[in-house]
């Protein structure tokens, strides 16, 4: 039964026109405001402090083989205020398939009296693999399943622009600029292949901080994503920061999902967060929603004078 579920998930997660596999190629999180480096390298060092975030997402809980995603980001400015560096890695698992992305980021920043304009680039690798033995196809002799290709690695490059102020930010970026192909099956004897192509993913992000009082700050944000052969996707979030300690809010994703978010600053640079997504599509009947956990840590390595307290972004 589990093998059939894996196959169903793969079919719903990937579209198969001709011999090309298109699918969700990037990990996205309800708490995306903490993982901006994952989709925009220009955000490296933008918090003006060394920061690390670890997120774990368990999607469509209750469905065998549902996606599980883990993401780690680290970012810091240097003593040279014009330079920011970053690193991120994620693991995305769906049934028998798994992919990794490992990238290093460099940002060059133009400093203004109260704002910063940053240009960034990331370079690294994309790894993809399918455990074909976990599938139970109706036709085991299908030519597309005979010569499977495992453990594929290709280079990857991203680019982004990010402008931020103490009260707002806006950015645009593109991932998978090389649009490399990852062969997943080699058919014989007609010498045709099935492959997944890393299509360019385009992102736009914006957000702000509106103090209602010394104790309450309203922080709206939006993340938009576009990739060829897929509809435009938007995540719209509204959060409140209370007493510089507690964050509560909600988000809406155009895939018909509602998210609830909460975060707590624990002191000494540590923070935790949690998000729960409720889906209103066909998966609702079989899924118990999606859970997402965040652990964050930051430390001031260079005692930067431009660092703001509190740092909203």
N, C-alpha and C positions, 0 to 999 in steps of 0.2 A: 504494500500500500504506500509506504514511504517513497519507494522509487517512482511510482506513478505520480505522486505529489510533486516530487522534484521536477519531473518532466513537465508537469502542468505549470509550475512556477517559472521554469526556464522559458516556456512558450509565451507566458504572459509578460515576462520581463524583457524579452527580446522579440523583435519583429524580424521575419525572415523573407524579405523580398529577394527573389533570385537566389544567389549564393552569398549574400551579404548579411551579416548579423548586425543590427543596430539595437542599442539598448541604453539603459541608464548607465552612463560610463563614469560618473562622478558621485562621490558620497556627498549627500546633503543632510544637514541637521536642522532640527527645530531651533536649537540654540546656535544658529549660524553666526550670530554676532560675536561669538568667542572663537570662531574658526575662520575668520576672514582670510587669513594667510593661505588657507587651503584652496581658495578660488581667486585670490588677488595677491600676487607677490609684492605689490607696491605697499602693502600694509606692514611689511617687515619693519620693526622698530617703532611703529606708530604710537604705541602706548608709552613711549619714552622711558621704558623700564624693561628689564629682562622678565619675560613672562612665558609660562608653559601652561598648556591645557591638554587634558586627556578626556576624550568623549567616547562613550560606548552607547551604541544604539541597537535596540532589539525591536525589529519591525514586524508587524503582523503576528504578535504573540498568539500561540495556539495553532499555527499552521506549520506543519513539518517542512523543514528546509527554508523557512522564511529568512529574509536578509538579516545579517548581523554585521555591524560596521564598527570598527575601532579606529580612532583618529588621534594622532599626537601632533601638536604644533609647539614650536619654540621660536621666540623672536626677541631681538634685542637691538637697541641703537649702539653705536660705537662712540668712543671719545670724540671722533670726528662727527659732528652733528649732522653732516650731510649723508651719512651712510647708515643703512639698516640691514641687518642680516636675519635670515630665518631658515627654518627647517620644518618640514612636515612629512608625515608618513601615515598611510591608512591601509587598513585591511578590510575588504568588503567581501562577504561570503553570501552566496545564494545557492542553497541546495548543494549540488556537486561542483559548482564553480566558485572560484576564489580569485580575486585580483588584489595586487598591492600597488601602491604609488609611493615612491620615495623621491623627494625633491628638496633641493637647496635653493634659497631665495636671496636675491641681492636687490636693494632699493637705493636709488639716489634721490635725495630729498632737497628741495629748494625751500629755504626757510624765509618766511615773512614775519613781520612783528607779532602777529597773533594767529598765524595759520601756517600750514605746510602743504606743498605740492610734491608728491612722490611718484617716481617712475620705477617699476620693478620688473624683474625677470626671474623665472624659476627654471631650473634644468634638473633632469634626473631620469628615472626609468619607470616604466609601467610593466608589471608582471601579470600574466594571466594564465590560469590553468583550469581544466575541467577533469573531474574524476569520472570518466566514462563508465567505470564499473558500477557506479551508484545508480545508473539509469537502467530501466527495464523496458527497452523499446519493443513494439509489436513485431517489428521486422529486424531481428538482430543482423541479418545479412545486408541491410541497407548499405549501399556503397559509401554513403557519407559517414558511416560509423565504423568502417573497417580500418582506415588509416588515420587514426586520431593523432593529433599533435598536442603534446603537453609541454608545460613549463616554457611559455613564450615570453621573451623580454624584448622591449623596444625602447628607444630613447624618447623623451617627452620634454616639451618646452611650453611655458606659459608666459603671458605678459599682462601687465596691469598698470593703471593710473589711479591715484588715490589723492583726494584733497580733503584735509580735515582742519577743523577749528575746535576750540574747547567746547562749543555748543552744537556742532553739526559735522557731518562727513558725507562724502559722495565719492563713488568710485565706479570704474568700468574695467573689465578685464576679459581675456580670452584664454581658454585652455586648449591643449593638444594642437598647437600651431603646426606641428609636422604632419598631422593626420596620418600617422603610421597605421599599417594594417597588421593584425595579429591573426595568423592562420591557425584555425582550430581543427580542420580536417582536410586531408588531401585525398581526393577521390581518384581511384584507378579503375579502369584503364583510360578513361577519357580525359585525364589530366586536368580536371577542374578542381577548384578548391572552395571551401567555405571559410570565411574569415569575418572577424569583427574589425571595423574601421574606427579609429579614434577620431570622430568628427569634432570639429571645433565647437566648443561650448562657450557661449557669450554670457557674461554676467553684468548686472548693474546693481549697485547697492547704495542706499542712502539712509541716514538716520539723524536724530537730533536729541538734545537734552533740554527740557523746558522746566526750570525750577518753579514749582508752585509755592514753595516756602523753603525754609532752611531744612525742613525734615522730609519733604516730598519732591521728587524730581520725576517728571514724565519723560519717557524715552521711547518714542515711536521709531520704527525702522521698516525697511522693505528690501527684499532681495528678489531680483528677477533673473530668470535664466531662459536662454533660447538655444536650441540646437536643431539642426536640420532634421526634418521628418518627425518632429515632435511639436506639440503645442507650446506656446509661451507659458512658462510657469512662474508664479509669484508667491512669495511668502510675506505676509503682512503681519507685523508684530506691534504690540503696544505693552510696554512694561512700566512699572512704577518702582523707583528706588526709595525706600523708606529708611530714614535715619542713617543713611550711608551703610546700611547693614543688610537689609532684607530687600530682595527683588521679587516682585510678583507680576504676572502678566498673562497674556493670551496671544495666540497667533492663528492665522487662517491661511491655508495653502489651497491654491486653485485646483488641486487634485481632489477637492472636497474632503479636507481634513482640518480639524480644529485641534489646536495644541494649547496646553496649559503649562506655564513655566513658573518655577520658583528657584531662587538662589539665595545663599547666605554667605556673607563674608565672615570667616571664622577668626580673623586676626592673624598677625605675623605672616601676612602674604598669602594665606590659604583661603580658598573659596570652594564651595560645592554648589551644584545645580542639578535640577531634575525637570524633565519635560515628559508629558504624557499626551499622545496623539490619539484622537478619536476619528476613525475613518467613516465616511458616509457613502462609500461606493459599494460595489458588489462583494468586497471582502469583509464587510461588516458582520455578516452572518456567521463567519467562521473565525474571525479574529477578535482577540481581546485587546486590541489597540497596540500602540507602540510605546516603548519606554526608552528614555534617553538619560544618561547619567554623565555629569561633568565634574571633574576635579581640576582646579586651577591653582597655580602658585606663581608668585612674582616677587622679585627682589631688586632693589636699586643698586646695581653694580657700580655705576659711575657717578652717583650723586648729582644727577643732571639738574641744572637750574630751571630748565624748561618744563620739568615734570609738574603736573597739576595734581592737587589733592582736593577732593577725590577725582579719580580719572574715570570719566563716564564711558570712554571708548577704549 
